[in-house]
C-alpha cells in the first residue's frame, strides 16, 4: 500500500495508522523484524525523526518492541493485533454508515448493497 500522506493531519499520526494497517493485514507478521528507521523513512519519504516518533508511539502502545542491538520487532501478541484489527474495522464502519444514510439509504439497503459488492 503506498504511503499517501497528506498535509491535512500530522504526518506521524498518518504513519502510525499506515503501520497499524500493515500489522493487522499481515504485511508485518507477529514477531517480524521491522526495517530500520532510515529505511522506513526513505520508503515513506519522510524525515527519520518523524518516523522515529511514529515508531515510538507504536512501541508505547505495545504493537512493537525494541531489542537494544537488534532493532524493532512486531508484537507476538496476536490477540492484541486482532483487537486492533477489530478497532480499525469498526472505525471504518462508523464512518461508512453515516455517509450511506446521508444518501438516503436504509440500513437494509446498505446491507443489500454490501452483500452485492461482496458477491461481485
C-alpha positions as CSV (number, residue, x, y, z in Angstrom):
1,X,0.0,0.0,0.0
2,X,1.5,3.3,-1.0
3,X,2.3,5.9,1.7
4,X,-0.3,8.5,0.7
5,X,0.5,11.1,3.3
6,X,-1.3,14.5,3.2
7,X,-0.9,17.8,4.9
8,X,-4.4,17.8,6.5
9,X,-3.2,15.8,9.6
10,X,0.1,15.3,11.4
11,X,2.4,13.1,9.3
12,X,3.5,11.0,12.3
13,X,-0.2,10.1,13.0
14,X,-0.7,9.0,9.4
15,X,2.5,6.9,9.7
16,X,1.2,5.3,12.8
17,X,-2.1,4.5,11.0
18,X,-0.3,3.1,8.0
19,X,1.9,0.8,10.1
20,X,-1.1,-0.3,12.1
21,X,-2.8,-1.4,8.9
22,X,0.4,-3.1,7.8
23,X,0.5,-5.0,11.1
24,X,-3.2,-6.1,11.0
25,X,-3.1,-7.0,7.3
26,X,0.0,-9.2,7.7
27,X,2.5,-7.1,5.8
28,X,4.5,-7.4,9.0
29,X,3.9,-10.7,10.8
30,X,3.9,-11.1,14.5
31,X,7.5,-11.2,15.7
32,X,8.9,-9.9,12.4
33,X,11.8,-7.5,12.5
34,X,11.0,-4.1,11.0
35,X,13.3,-2.3,8.6
36,X,15.5,0.4,10.1
37,X,14.1,3.8,10.9
38,X,16.1,5.3,8.0
39,X,14.8,2.6,5.5
40,X,11.2,3.1,6.6
41,X,11.6,6.9,6.4
42,X,13.1,6.6,2.9
43,X,10.2,4.4,1.7
44,X,7.6,6.8,3.2
45,X,9.5,9.9,2.0
46,X,9.6,11.4,5.5
47,X,12.2,12.7,7.9
48,X,13.8,9.9,10.0
49,X,12.8,11.9,13.2
50,X,9.2,11.8,12.1
51,X,9.4,8.0,11.5
52,X,11.1,7.6,14.9
53,X,8.3,9.5,16.6
54,X,5.7,7.2,14.9
55,X,7.6,4.0,15.8
56,X,7.9,5.2,19.4
57,X,4.2,5.7,19.6
58,X,3.5,2.2,18.3
59,X,6.1,0.9,20.8
60,X,4.4,2.7,23.6
61,X,1.1,1.2,22.6
62,X,2.6,-2.3,22.7
63,X,2.4,-3.1,18.9
64,X,6.2,-3.4,18.7
65,X,9.2,-3.6,20.9
66,X,12.9,-2.8,20.6
67,X,15.7,-5.1,21.2
68,X,18.7,-2.9,22.0
69,X,21.1,-4.1,19.4
70,X,18.7,-6.0,17.1
71,X,16.1,-3.4,16.1
72,X,12.4,-3.2,16.4
73,X,10.0,-6.2,16.2
74,X,6.2,-6.5,15.8
75,X,4.5,-7.8,18.9
76,X,3.9,-11.6,19.0
77,X,0.6,-10.9,20.9
78,X,-1.9,-12.0,18.2
79,X,-4.8,-11.2,20.5
80,X,-3.6,-7.6,20.6
81,X,-3.3,-7.5,16.8
82,X,-6.8,-9.0,16.4
83,X,-8.2,-6.3,18.8
84,X,-6.5,-3.6,16.7
85,X,-8.0,-5.1,13.5
86,X,-11.4,-5.0,15.1
87,X,-11.0,-1.4,16.3
88,X,-9.8,-0.2,12.9
89,X,-12.6,-2.1,11.0
90,X,-15.2,-0.6,13.4
91,X,-13.9,2.9,12.8
92,X,-14.2,2.4,9.1
93,X,-17.8,1.1,9.5
94,X,-18.6,4.0,11.8
95,X,-17.5,6.4,9.0
96,X,-19.2,4.5,6.2
97,X,-22.7,4.1,7.7
98,X,-23.5,7.8,8.3
99,X,-22.3,8.5,4.7
100,X,-24.7,5.9,3.3
101,X,-27.5,7.2,5.5
102,X,-26.9,10.7,4.1
103,X,-27.5,9.2,0.7
104,X,-31.0,8.3,2.0
105,X,-30.3,4.6,2.2
106,X,-31.8,2.5,5.0
107,X,-29.7,0.0,6.9
108,X,-31.4,-2.8,5.0
109,X,-30.5,-1.2,1.7
110,X,-26.9,-0.6,2.8
111,X,-26.6,-4.2,3.9
112,X,-28.0,-5.4,0.5
113,X,-25.5,-3.2,-1.4
114,X,-22.6,-4.5,0.7
115,X,-23.7,-8.1,0.1
116,X,-23.9,-7.5,-3.6
117,X,-20.5,-5.9,-3.6
118,X,-19.0,-8.9,-1.8
119,X,-20.5,-11.3,-4.3
120,X,-19.1,-9.5,-7.3
